[in-house]
Amino acid sequence: MSNYPLTEVPAAPTPPRIAEVSRNTAETRICVKVNLDGTGKSRLSTGIGFFDHMLDQIARHGLIDLDIEADGDLHIDGHHTVEDVGITLGQAVHQAIGDKKGIRRYGHAYVPLDEALSRVVIDFSGRPGLVMDVPFKSGMIGAFDTQLTHEFFQGFVNHAFVTLHIDNLKGENAHHQAETVFKAFARALRSALEIDPRTVGTIPSTKGSL
């Protein structure tokens, strides 16, 4: 047996995981900037206060620097704005993550807030899929239609190419229900996007691609 101490070979530096994506339609004009290895800073302007509050949860608890500007047809309702922000954020995350080498791929989180409890599980599988069970106790939270939570996450999974399961397990207050969902999503996202030092440079799949 050698008497020489084992030395660790330093891992190759990970390239910056940042992206900027714009989406312009007759209904919305949106620009999203993300840094997946950020500190949770955010600059958010969607015109829907509660939605901005939820996006801030993604940034803060996901440790993602997030800059979102959205100008949508809010004189109609918030549907196009919320859905298109989900689409554009999904595109930005997909672009920033690159070839997915070294990521943990899977993430899950349980998050409570008073009487509410939600669970979110995510897989950067390359296959879009959303299963969501959130029985909101109210149709509106401020100016935010709770039905649009599903539209946001559907837009995200379709363009980030992830499988996402969202379950609100308990909750009597719609604000608490939504906040636990977005916080759990952020925590699960953070876990899945982390670089695993044991698998740096490899794709986390037996197929060799995601």
N, C-alpha and C positions, 0 to 999 in steps of 0.2 A: 504494500500500500504506500502510495506517495505521501511524503511528509509536507509537501507543498500545499498551502491553503487553496481552497477552491476560490476562484474569482468569478464574479458575475459579469457577464458580457452586457454592456448597456444596450437597452432597446433602441432601435432606430427611432428618431423623432417622428411623431405623427404630424402629417401636414395639417395646416389650419383647416378646421371644418366649418367653413363659413359659406354663406350664399346670399344672393339678393335676387328676388324674383318679382316681376311686375305682371299684373293682369289688368287689362283694359277692355271693357265691354260697353255696350250701350246702357248697362245697368249699374256697373261699378267701375271704379278705378282704384286699384290696390297695389301697394308696394310693401313687400315683406323682406326684412333683413334678419338673418339668424347667425349666431355664433354658438355652435353646440358645446363648446368648451368655455363658456362664459362664466359670469359670476351672478347671474340673475337680474341684470339690469334690463329695464324696459322703457320704451317710449311708445305709447299707444294712443291712437286717435281713430276710433271707428264711428263716433257719433252716437254710440249706445253705451251709456255709462256702466251698466252692470256687465256687459260683454267685455269692456276694457278691464274691469275688475277681475274677471275670470281669466283673461289672457295674461294678466299680471301674475296670477297664481302659477300658470305654466312656466313663466320666466323664472320666478323666484324659487319655486320648489323643484323645477327641472334644471336649475343652474344654466339656463340658456339665455344669452343676451338676445333680446327680441325688440325689433323696431317695426311697427305696423302702422301704416297710414291707409285709411280707407275712406273713400268718398262714394257713397252709394245712394240709391233712390229711397231714402228713408221717408220721403213724403208718401210712399206707398206702404211699406212696412220694412222690417229689418231682415226679411228672408234672404234677399240677394246678397246683402252685405255680409251677413254671418256665414252663409254657405260659401261665398267666394273667398272670404278670409280663410276658411278651413281648407279650401282647394289650394290657395296660394301658399299657405303655411306648409301644407303637405309637400308641395313641389319644392319649396325651399329646403325642408329637412331632407328630402330624397336627394337633392343636389349636393347638399353639404356633407352628407354621410359618405358619399363616394362609393367605393367598391365593398364597403362593409367589413373589410379585413380587420380582425382583432376585436370587434365589438362583442358584447355579451349576447346580443340578439334578443334575448327574452328579458322582460321586466314585469314585476307585479308590485302592487301596493294596496294596503288597506289604510284608509284615512277616516278618522272620526271628527265630528264637530258637534258638540253637545249631543243631542239625541240622534243625529244622523251618522250613518256609516256607509262608505262605498268602497268597492273593490274594483280595481282595473288591472287587466293583464294584457300585455302587448307582445307581439312577435314580429320582428322585422323579417318576415318570411318571403317578401317579394310577391305575396298574394293578397290583394285587398279583401278585407272581410270585416264586417261590423256586426256584433251581437250586443244589443243594448237593452237593458231592463231597468228603467228609471221611472217609477210611478210618481210623477211630480204631484204635489198636493195643491198646487196653484198653477194656473195657466200663464200668469204674468209675474215677473219680478222686476219692479220698476217698469221700464220701457222694453224689457226683454221678454220675448215670447219663449216660454220654456220648451215648446216643440222644436225650436231652432237649435237646441243642444244636439239633437240627433243629426240635423242637417250639417252642423259644423263638423262633427266627428265623421260623418259619412264622406264629406268633401276631403277631410284629412286622410282617411284611410285609402280612398281611391287614388290619391296622388302621392302619398308617402309609400304606398305598396306595403301596408302592414295589416296584420290581423289584430283586431282589438275587441276585447270583451269588457263591457262596462255593466256593473250591477250596483244599484243602490240597495243595500241590504236593510237599512232602517232609515226612517226620517219622517218628520211631521211638518217641517218648515221647508218650503221650496228653496229659499236662499241657502239654507244649510245643505240640502240635498245637492244642489248644483255645485256649491263650493267644495264639498267632499269629492264629487266626481272630478272636477278639474284639478284639484290638488293630487288626488290619487293618480290621475293621468300623468301629471307632471313627474311624480316620483317614479312611476313605472317607466316613463320615457327616459328619465335620467339613468335608471339602472340599465335599461336595454342598450343605451348609447355609450355606456362606459367602455373604455378599452380594457380588456382583460390582459394583464401582463403575461399570463401563461399561454395566450394564443395570438400574440402580436404577429401580424403578417399573414394570418390564415383566415379563411372564410369559415364561419361557424355553421357548416352544413356538410353532411356526407356527400351531397351532390357536387360540392366544390364551387357552387355559385348560389347567389340569392337574388 
